[in-house]
Amino acid sequence: MKFLDVGHTVPPVRWQETQVPMTISSPQHRPTQTVERAFSLLDVLADSTRPMNLKEIAQQSGLNASTCLRLLRTMELNHYVVRLPDTSLYRLGAKILTLAYALESQLDIRTIARPILQELSLAVGESAGLIIRQGNEGIVIERAAGPNALRHVTSIGYRGPLYCTSAGKALLAWCEPEWRDRYLRTEDFPALTPATITSEAALRTELERIRDVGYATDFGEREEGLVAFAAPVRDAADHVVAVIGVSGPAERMADDIVPGVIRKLLHGAEEVSRQLGWNPQPVREPVAIASGT
């Protein structure tokens, strides 16, 4: 397997925006000023690494002190803000944590990922799936078949090895280091094709490359003639909780097509992550791709 420098700047691919802009022409659609101001104070407190006094809050929010004080007192009564005893310092209250836990319990990664997988599969014309790790295998928990999807596309519930699939290698690359080290030391890596990575040292090098470029590749490692890519899905704590994968036949994954597929995959994985509460960073452009030739 070799790595090819793309050699040119690829224009960024923007994820299709599906949100309908809010119409504010009618009064019922106009934001409530008091609520907006209260939210702005919560944002100020959330951005601070320490409790803040009234003057600091007013300066950073752009509101006058009397307005800030009135809003802070109301939010304090409802436990969204706490004033520290015997001080004039404020911080976020426990109700914020209650809301955060409630939101986390309502987030269903499959429900979130499903429409994004559908858009991704249509955009690249191939199958897309959501995969998690269970023990020494990756398991498909959601999928979408594109217009050109292979007939034998993996179904929900399909299990595959970690060491020779793009999704599996991505899950390995970002899993707990202690678990990964134990897996690499104790597992065997039988060759399924001539391209399969079969040594611990080579697989460790591959996983380092995956973490560096931000996505995993599979050029016929599990099945000859099959090409696949996978990118991590992160939660609000920046933990990789799943990966999104795209796969298709080698004849439709030419070197000039691959960078665009990877960009769309990265944006799809970022969108799922964002909806899980992750704070996204700019997506790096793919600078290197693996080729089976």
Backbone hydrogen bonds, N-H to C=O, Kabsch-Sander energy under -0.5 kcal/mol:
donor,donor_aa,acceptor,acceptor_aa,energy
2,K,291,S,-1.4
4,L,289,I,-2.9
6,V,287,V,-1.4
14,R,12,P,-0.6
18,T,16,Q,-0.5
24,I,22,M,-0.5
29,H,26,S,-1.7
30,R,27,P,-1.5
33,Q,31,P,-0.6
36,E,32,T,-2.5
37,R,33,Q,-2.5
38,A,34,T,-2.2
39,F,35,V,-2.6
40,S,36,E,-2.0
41,L,37,R,-1.7
42,L,38,A,-2.0
43,D,39,F,-2.4
44,V,40,S,-2.0
45,L,41,L,-2.4
46,A,42,L,-2.4
47,D,43,D,-1.9
48,S,44,V,-0.7
48,S,45,L,-0.6
52,M,90,Y,-2.5
54,L,88,S,-0.6
57,I,53,N,-2.2
58,A,54,L,-2.6
59,Q,55,K,-2.4
60,Q,56,E,-2.5
61,S,57,I,-2.0
62,G,58,A,-1.7
63,L,58,A,-0.8
68,C,64,N,-2.2
69,L,65,A,-2.7
70,R,66,S,-2.1
71,L,67,T,-2.3
72,L,68,C,-2.9
73,R,69,L,-2.4
74,T,70,R,-1.7
75,M,71,L,-2.5
76,E,72,L,-2.2
77,L,73,R,-2.0
78,N,74,T,-1.1
79,H,76,E,-1.4
80,Y,75,M,-2.6
81,V,75,M,-1.2
82,V,91,R,-2.9
84,L,82,V,-0.6
84,L,89,L,-2.4
87,T,84,L,-1.6
90,Y,52,M,-3.2
91,R,82,V,-2.2
93,G,80,Y,-2.7
95,K,79,H,-2.2
96,I,93,G,-1.3
97,L,93,G,-0.7
98,T,94,A,-2.0
99,L,95,K,-2.2
100,A,96,I,-2.2
101,Y,97,L,-2.4
102,A,98,T,-2.1
103,L,99,L,-2.6
104,E,100,A,-2.4
105,S,101,Y,-2.1
106,Q,102,A,-1.1
106,Q,103,L,-0.6
107,L,103,L,-0.9
107,L,104,E,-0.7
108,D,106,Q,-0.7
109,I,107,L,-0.7
112,I,108,D,-2.5
113,A,109,I,-2.7
114,R,110,R,-2.2
116,I,112,I,-0.6
117,L,113,A,-3.0
118,Q,114,R,-2.1
119,E,115,P,-2.1
120,L,116,I,-2.6
121,S,117,L,-2.9
122,L,118,Q,-1.9
123,A,119,E,-2.3
124,V,120,L,-2.2
125,G,121,S,-1.6
126,E,121,S,-0.5
127,S,247,S,-1.0
128,A,144,A,-2.8
129,G,245,G,-2.3
130,L,142,E,-3.1
131,I,243,V,-2.9
132,I,139,I,-2.2
134,Q,137,E,-2.7
137,E,134,Q,-1.5
138,G,160,G,-2.8
139,I,132,I,-3.0
140,V,158,Y,-2.4
141,I,130,L,-2.8
141,I,139,I,-0.5
142,E,130,L,-1.2
144,A,128,A,-2.9
146,G,144,A,-0.5
148,N,125,G,-1.2
149,A,146,G,-1.7
153,V,150,L,-1.4
157,G,140,V,-3.2
158,Y,155,S,-2.1
160,G,138,G,-2.4
162,L,136,N,-0.8
165,T,162,L,-0.6
169,K,165,T,-2.7
170,A,166,S,-2.1
171,L,167,A,-2.5
172,L,168,G,-2.4
173,A,169,K,-2.7
174,W,170,A,-1.6
175,C,172,L,-1.0
180,R,176,E,-2.6
181,D,177,P,-2.7
182,R,178,E,-1.9
183,Y,179,W,-2.5
184,L,180,R,-2.8
185,R,181,D,-1.9
186,T,182,R,-2.0
187,E,183,Y,-2.3
195,A,220,G,-0.6
196,T,193,T,-1.4
198,T,196,T,-0.5
203,L,199,S,-2.1
204,R,200,E,-2.5
205,T,201,A,-2.1
206,E,202,A,-2.1
207,L,203,L,-2.5
208,E,204,R,-2.0
209,R,205,T,-2.0
210,I,206,E,-2.2
211,R,207,L,-2.2
212,D,208,E,-1.8
213,V,209,R,-2.6
214,G,210,I,-2.5
215,Y,210,I,-0.6
216,A,230,A,-3.0
218,D,228,A,-2.0
220,G,218,D,-0.9
220,G,226,L,-2.1
226,L,223,E,-1.9
227,V,248,G,-3.1
228,A,218,D,-2.0
229,F,246,V,-2.6
230,A,216,A,-1.9
231,A,244,I,-2.3
233,V,242,A,-2.9
235,D,239,H,-2.0
236,A,276,L,-0.8
238,D,235,D,-2.0
241,V,233,V,-2.3
241,V,239,H,-0.8
242,A,233,V,-1.2
243,V,131,I,-2.4
244,I,231,A,-2.6
245,G,129,G,-2.5
246,V,229,F,-2.7
247,S,127,S,-1.6
248,G,227,V,-2.6
250,A,225,G,-2.6
252,R,249,P,-1.6
253,M,250,A,-1.4
257,I,254,A,-1.7
258,V,254,A,-1.9
260,G,257,I,-0.6
261,V,257,I,-1.7
262,I,258,V,-2.6
263,R,259,P,-2.3
264,K,260,G,-2.2
265,L,261,V,-2.3
266,L,262,I,-2.8
267,H,263,R,-2.3
268,G,264,K,-2.2
269,A,265,L,-2.6
270,E,266,L,-2.3
271,E,267,H,-2.1
272,V,268,G,-2.1
273,S,269,A,-2.3
274,R,270,E,-2.8
275,Q,271,E,-2.0
276,L,272,V,-1.0
276,L,273,S,-0.6
277,G,274,R,-1.5
278,W,273,S,-2.5
289,I,4,L,-1.8
291,S,2,K,-2.2
